[in-house]
């Protein structure tokens, strides 16, 4: 299995709308609205790295409002702890 970070720049559409649309793809493990050069940060999980080109060019790029996407392949997991600070989206609203 492969973990991919995908930074997404948005143009002409609210980033929150684009993120909601991207979040429904089964390969999307997590979707975040972020500050900085990119408006959206995605974590993708793939069975094989060979799936990445078609996912980006044939499927994700069809979502309106995407200006650019920059993938980064996870080489190693240094820390992964979901139990340290659980986030309840309902409390954030």
TISEZA-88312 format. One record per atom (N, C-alpha, C): residue in three letters; y, x, z. Coordinates in steps of 0.001 Angstrom, whole numbers. Atoms other than C-alpha are relative to their C-alpha. Layout:
+---------+---------+---------+---------+
| residuo |       Y |       X |       Z |
+---------+---------+---------+---------+
|     ala |       Y |       X |       Z |
...
+---------+---------+---------+---------+
//
This chain:
+---------+---------+---------+---------+
| residuo |       Y |       X |       Z |
+---------+---------+---------+---------+
|     unk |   -1191 |     832 |       0 |
|     unk |       0 |       0 |       0 |
|     unk |    1245 |     869 |       0 |
|     unk |   -1231 |    -753 |     168 |
|     unk |    3542 |    1088 |    -770 |
|     unk |    1160 |    -786 |     603 |
|     unk |   -1201 |     601 |    -558 |
|     unk |    6764 |     406 |    1131 |
|     unk |    1199 |     518 |    -792 |
|     unk |   -1158 |    -344 |     818 |
|     unk |    9937 |     343 |    -988 |
|     unk |    1248 |    -588 |     646 |
|     unk |   -1309 |     520 |    -388 |
|     unk |   13542 |      47 |     147 |
|     unk |     760 |    -226 |   -1300 |
|     unk |    -764 |     318 |    1201 |
|     unk |   15671 |   -1659 |   -2484 |
|     unk |    1409 |    -410 |     409 |
|     unk |   -1406 |     300 |    -252 |
|     unk |   19468 |   -1557 |   -2212 |
|     unk |     528 |    -774 |   -1207 |
|     unk |    -445 |     897 |    1077 |
|     unk |   21125 |   -4340 |   -4226 |
|     unk |    1512 |    -179 |      65 |
|     unk |   -1421 |     290 |     147 |
|     unk |   24725 |   -4533 |   -5433 |
|     unk |     134 |   -1359 |    -667 |
|     unk |    -202 |    1366 |     478 |
|     unk |   26033 |   -8028 |   -6125 |
|     unk |    1370 |    -112 |    -651 |
|     unk |   -1267 |     252 |     681 |
|     unk |   28752 |   -9242 |   -8477 |
|     unk |      26 |   -1433 |    -510 |
|     unk |    -191 |    1327 |     578 |
|     unk |   30094 |  -12701 |   -9348 |
|     unk |    -694 |   -1127 |     725 |
|     unk |     742 |    1018 |    -735 |
|     unk |   28108 |  -14571 |   -6739 |
|     unk |     -60 |     428 |    1468 |
|     unk |      99 |    -403 |   -1403 |
|     unk |   27966 |  -14667 |   -2913 |
|     unk |   -1305 |     755 |     283 |
|     unk |    1175 |    -811 |    -323 |
|     unk |   25613 |  -11989 |   -1599 |
|     unk |   -1025 |    -797 |     782 |
|     unk |     943 |     805 |    -787 |
|     unk |   24098 |  -14506 |     808 |
|     unk |    -870 |    -876 |    -902 |
|     unk |     783 |     816 |     945 |
|     unk |   23026 |  -16724 |   -2113 |
|     unk |   -1039 |     848 |    -731 |
|     unk |     918 |    -904 |     689 |
|     unk |   21482 |  -13778 |   -3953 |
|     unk |   -1127 |     414 |     939 |
|     unk |    1011 |    -413 |    -983 |
|     unk |   19688 |  -12628 |    -790 |
|     unk |   -1005 |   -1109 |     263 |
|     unk |     909 |    1138 |    -228 |
|     unk |   18250 |  -16104 |    -178 |
|     unk |    -974 |    -158 |   -1168 |
|     unk |     855 |     126 |    1177 |
|     unk |   16921 |  -16203 |   -3739 |
|     unk |   -1015 |    1143 |     -84 |
|     unk |     915 |   -1143 |      15 |
|     unk |   15411 |  -12709 |   -3487 |
|     unk |   -1051 |     -99 |    1105 |
|     unk |     893 |      66 |   -1159 |
|     unk |   13840 |  -13464 |    -104 |
|     unk |   -1267 |    -815 |    -251 |
|     unk |    1182 |     830 |     254 |
|     unk |   11386 |  -15954 |   -1619 |
|     unk |   -1102 |     729 |    -774 |
|     unk |    1036 |    -750 |     710 |
|     unk |    9554 |  -13306 |   -3660 |
|     unk |   -1057 |     465 |    1004 |
|     unk |    1051 |    -366 |    -953 |
|     unk |    6172 |  -12630 |   -2030 |
|     unk |     -22 |    1480 |     359 |
|     unk |     -28 |   -1436 |    -267 |
|     unk |    6709 |   -8867 |   -2246 |
|     unk |    1095 |     395 |    1000 |
|     unk |   -1108 |    -297 |    -904 |
|     unk |    9850 |   -9089 |     -77 |
|     unk |    -462 |    -192 |    1444 |
|     unk |     399 |     -16 |   -1405 |
|     unk |    8925 |   -8154 |    3477 |
|     unk |    1185 |    -337 |     895 |
|     unk |   -1213 |     262 |    -773 |
|     unk |   12514 |   -8277 |    4769 |
|     unk |    1198 |      39 |    -929 |
|     unk |   -1248 |      45 |     769 |
|     unk |   15939 |   -9132 |    3352 |
|     unk |    1160 |     -34 |     982 |
|     unk |   -1141 |     -99 |    -900 |
|     unk |   19204 |   -8150 |    5042 |
|     unk |    1300 |      47 |    -784 |
|     unk |   -1358 |    -182 |     497 |
|     unk |   22874 |   -8602 |    4266 |
|     unk |     579 |    1178 |     772 |
|     unk |    -460 |   -1234 |    -636 |
|     unk |   24511 |   -5238 |    4965 |
|     unk |    1415 |     350 |    -458 |
|     unk |   -1308 |    -520 |     399 |
|     unk |   27846 |   -3435 |    4834 |
|     unk |    -202 |    1285 |    -782 |
|     unk |      79 |   -1249 |     746 |
|     unk |   28597 |    -497 |    2599 |
|     unk |       6 |    -230 |   -1496 |
|     unk |      -4 |      37 |    1459 |
|     unk |   28118 |     210 |   -1091 |
|     unk |    -835 |   -1155 |    -553 |
|     unk |     893 |    1077 |     416 |
|     unk |   25308 |   -2341 |   -1372 |
|     unk |     128 |   -1161 |     971 |
|     unk |    -134 |    1196 |    -838 |
|     unk |   25456 |   -5907 |     -67 |
|     unk |   -1329 |    -471 |     579 |
|     unk |    1327 |     476 |    -419 |
|     unk |   21695 |   -6497 |     274 |
|     unk |    -945 |    1181 |     128 |
|     unk |    1053 |    -991 |    -211 |
|     unk |   18904 |   -4355 |    1661 |
|     unk |   -1326 |    -750 |      77 |
|     unk |    1318 |     632 |      13 |
|     unk |   15327 |   -5352 |     860 |
|     unk |   -1073 |    1021 |     359 |
|     unk |    1221 |    -783 |    -168 |
|     unk |   12010 |   -3998 |    2076 |
|     unk |   -1079 |    -719 |    -783 |
|     unk |    1057 |     556 |     839 |
|     unk |    9266 |   -4557 |    -463 |
|     unk |   -1332 |     630 |     379 |
|     unk |    1344 |    -544 |    -183 |
|     unk |    5542 |   -4163 |      37 |
|     unk |    -787 |    -268 |   -1273 |
|     unk |     785 |      90 |    1233 |
|     unk |    3386 |   -3463 |   -2997 |
|     unk |   -1390 |     567 |     240 |
|     unk |    1355 |    -554 |     -85 |
|     unk |    -321 |   -2831 |   -3419 |
|     unk |     -72 |    1358 |    -677 |
|     unk |      51 |   -1230 |     788 |
|     unk |     367 |     -90 |   -5931 |
|     unk |    1392 |     279 |    -561 |
|     unk |   -1316 |    -383 |     504 |
|     unk |    3457 |    1829 |   -7061 |
|     unk |     197 |    -425 |   -1455 |
|     unk |     -94 |     431 |    1397 |
|     unk |    2670 |     816 |  -10645 |
|     unk |     556 |   -1413 |    -143 |
|     unk |    -556 |    1361 |      31 |
|     unk |    3815 |   -2727 |   -9754 |
|     unk |    1534 |       4 |      -2 |
|     unk |   -1453 |     -39 |    -190 |
|     unk |    7412 |   -1583 |   -9135 |
|     unk |     804 |    -237 |   -1282 |
|     unk |    -840 |     216 |    1195 |
|     unk |    8773 |   -1349 |  -12705 |
|     unk |      52 |   -1455 |    -468 |
|     unk |     -21 |    1393 |     466 |
|     unk |    7711 |   -4870 |  -13698 |
|     unk |     640 |    -926 |    1023 |
|     unk |    -643 |     828 |   -1027 |
|     unk |    8820 |   -6330 |  -10363 |
|     unk |    1514 |      63 |    -159 |
|     unk |   -1450 |    -159 |     117 |
|     unk |   12315 |   -4903 |  -10809 |
|     unk |     518 |    -523 |   -1334 |
|     unk |    -560 |     338 |    1316 |
|     unk |   12796 |   -5334 |  -14566 |
|     unk |    -344 |   -1406 |    -476 |
|     unk |     422 |    1298 |     518 |
|     unk |   10851 |   -8537 |  -15231 |
|     unk |     264 |   -1167 |     942 |
|     unk |    -113 |    1115 |    -942 |
|     unk |   11350 |  -10537 |  -12044 |
|     unk |    1279 |      34 |     830 |
|     unk |   -1170 |     -29 |    -875 |
|     unk |   14003 |   -9429 |   -9558 |
|     unk |    1313 |      19 |    -788 |
|     unk |   -1239 |    -104 |     783 |
|     unk |   16585 |   -8575 |  -12225 |
|     unk |     422 |   -1322 |    -630 |
|     unk |    -334 |    1316 |     559 |
|     unk |   16481 |  -12190 |  -13441 |
|     unk |     836 |    -847 |     956 |
|     unk |    -796 |     746 |    -973 |
|     unk |   18220 |  -13357 |  -10256 |
|     unk |    1476 |     193 |    -334 |
|     unk |   -1420 |    -120 |     349 |
|     unk |   21849 |  -14127 |  -11191 |
|     unk |     804 |     635 |    1128 |
|     unk |    -899 |    -613 |    -962 |
|     unk |   24495 |  -12025 |   -9482 |
|     unk |    -347 |    1432 |     354 |
|     unk |     372 |   -1378 |    -302 |
|     unk |   22626 |   -8726 |   -9287 |
|     unk |     727 |     933 |    -966 |
|     unk |    -717 |    -990 |     817 |
|     unk |   24826 |   -5881 |  -10497 |
|     unk |    -853 |    1245 |    -202 |
|     unk |     869 |   -1170 |      99 |
|     unk |   22466 |   -2994 |   -9725 |
|     unk |   -1010 |      -2 |    1137 |
|     unk |    1037 |    -156 |   -1022 |
|     unk |   19341 |   -2107 |   -7774 |
|     unk |    -391 |    1473 |      60 |
|     unk |     381 |   -1388 |    -199 |
|     unk |   18436 |    1272 |   -6309 |
|     unk |   -1214 |      53 |     924 |
|     unk |    1196 |     -69 |    -836 |
|     unk |   14859 |    1720 |   -5091 |
|     unk |    -169 |    1370 |     653 |
|     unk |     388 |   -1228 |    -691 |
|     unk |   13679 |    4323 |   -2584 |
|     unk |   -1408 |    -223 |     555 |
|     unk |    1399 |     126 |    -425 |
|     unk |    9979 |    4887 |   -1919 |
|     unk |    -156 |     573 |    1401 |
|     unk |     276 |    -480 |   -1349 |
|     unk |    8926 |    5165 |    1709 |
|     unk |   -1088 |    1062 |     -36 |
|     unk |     968 |   -1099 |       0 |
|     unk |    7177 |    8510 |    2170 |
|     unk |    -862 |       7 |    1249 |
|     unk |     728 |      -4 |   -1256 |
|     unk |    6187 |    8161 |    5816 |
|     unk |     717 |    -935 |     965 |
|     unk |    -592 |     854 |   -1016 |
|     unk |    6759 |    5739 |    8681 |
|     unk |     118 |     825 |    1274 |
|     unk |    -246 |    -782 |   -1202 |
|     unk |    8342 |    7609 |   11583 |
|     unk |     -60 |    -898 |    1229 |
|     unk |      61 |     965 |   -1095 |
|     unk |    8793 |    4563 |   13794 |
|     unk |      38 |   -1391 |    -596 |
|     unk |      47 |    1386 |     442 |
|     unk |    7993 |     905 |   13320 |
|     unk |    -313 |    -834 |    1228 |
|     unk |     216 |     735 |   -1235 |
|     unk |    8487 |   -1219 |   16399 |
|     unk |     676 |   -1350 |       9 |
|     unk |    -560 |    1347 |     -31 |
|     unk |    8994 |   -4942 |   16105 |
|     unk |     104 |    -541 |    1421 |
|     unk |      19 |     518 |   -1360 |
|     unk |    8380 |   -5396 |   19828 |
|     unk |    1163 |     502 |     856 |
|     unk |   -1064 |    -584 |    -820 |
|     unk |   11455 |   -3428 |   20975 |
|     unk |    1205 |    -905 |     161 |
|     unk |   -1175 |     874 |     -90 |
|     unk |   14217 |   -5934 |   20213 |
|     unk |    -176 |   -1183 |    -954 |
|     unk |     205 |    1140 |     900 |
|     unk |   13049 |   -9249 |   18768 |
|     unk |    1320 |    -726 |    -292 |
|     unk |   -1211 |     682 |     431 |
|     unk |   15757 |  -11022 |   16810 |
|     unk |    -364 |   -1433 |    -329 |
|     unk |     201 |    1427 |     248 |
|     unk |   15895 |  -14799 |   16861 |
|     unk |    1183 |    -478 |    -826 |
|     unk |   -1086 |     392 |     900 |
|     unk |   17925 |  -15979 |   13870 |
|     unk |     748 |   -1226 |     534 |
|     unk |    -651 |    1210 |    -533 |
|     unk |   18607 |  -19306 |   15628 |
|     unk |    1063 |     367 |    1027 |
|     unk |    -994 |    -421 |   -1002 |
|     unk |   20461 |  -17456 |   18403 |
|     unk |    1227 |     604 |    -658 |
|     unk |   -1118 |    -619 |     703 |
|     unk |   22654 |  -15703 |   15841 |
|     unk |     930 |   -1026 |    -598 |
|     unk |    -796 |    1039 |     670 |
|     unk |   23866 |  -18949 |   14307 |
|     unk |     970 |    -671 |     926 |
+---------+---------+---------+---------+
//
